[in-house]
Amino acid sequence: MSRRALMMLLPLLAAAGTATAPAAQAQIRRCVAPDGGTVYTDRACSAVGATAGPQRGARPTAANAYRGGCQRHLRGLIQEMSHAIDSRDTNRLASLYHWRGLDNAGGYRALDRLDAIAQRPLVDIVAQRPAASVATEGPGGFAGWSSARELPAAARVQPPSSLRVIQTGPGGTGASQTVFSLHRHFDCWWVRL
């Protein structure tokens, strides 16, 4: 193509570019479909049979609000771990980890494992207690005791010592289990691999 033809074509290309500019600046709306799914559209939400969804920067609902950091109760720790894994949020899971005493290499290994755990679908989290000691009978058996004071006391229930995280394998097949040890530090529950 000659230089003169190119110079004549240049204004036409510029005019064509400005003709499509308003379409590129259309506002995209986030809507909630009747089945609960998210719909993105440049039309009004009602035009596609949906309702207006949450706006960017809107506060999360209380059920999914992030409560990272210190978990004073074990059920709060389990719930927060569930939310972290369900949302595939490695940082949220890492906020529950007991990092104390780890060097850089150990920290990176733990973070890699936490990332792998956060990416697999969660089935259940189970608190595990240490094995209870079994009281044995004396040589005379139970019949040899003369009063209730001599009866052995019920074994004290031990607090949980670990959490077993059960997840599905890749592609939803099989299962994998990871056991986190539980630690109390500054009156908070933390997990560690």
Secondary structure, 3 states (H helix, E strand, C coil): CCHHHHHHHHHHHHHHHHHCHHHHCCCCEEEECCCCCEEEECCCHHHHCCEECCCCCCCCCCCCCCCCCCECCHHHHHHHHHHHHHCCCHHHHHCCECCCCCCHHHHHHHHHHHHHHHCCCEEEEEEECCCCCCCCCCCCCHHHCCCHHHCCCCCCCCCCCEEEEEEECHHHCCEEEEEEEEEEECCEEEEEC
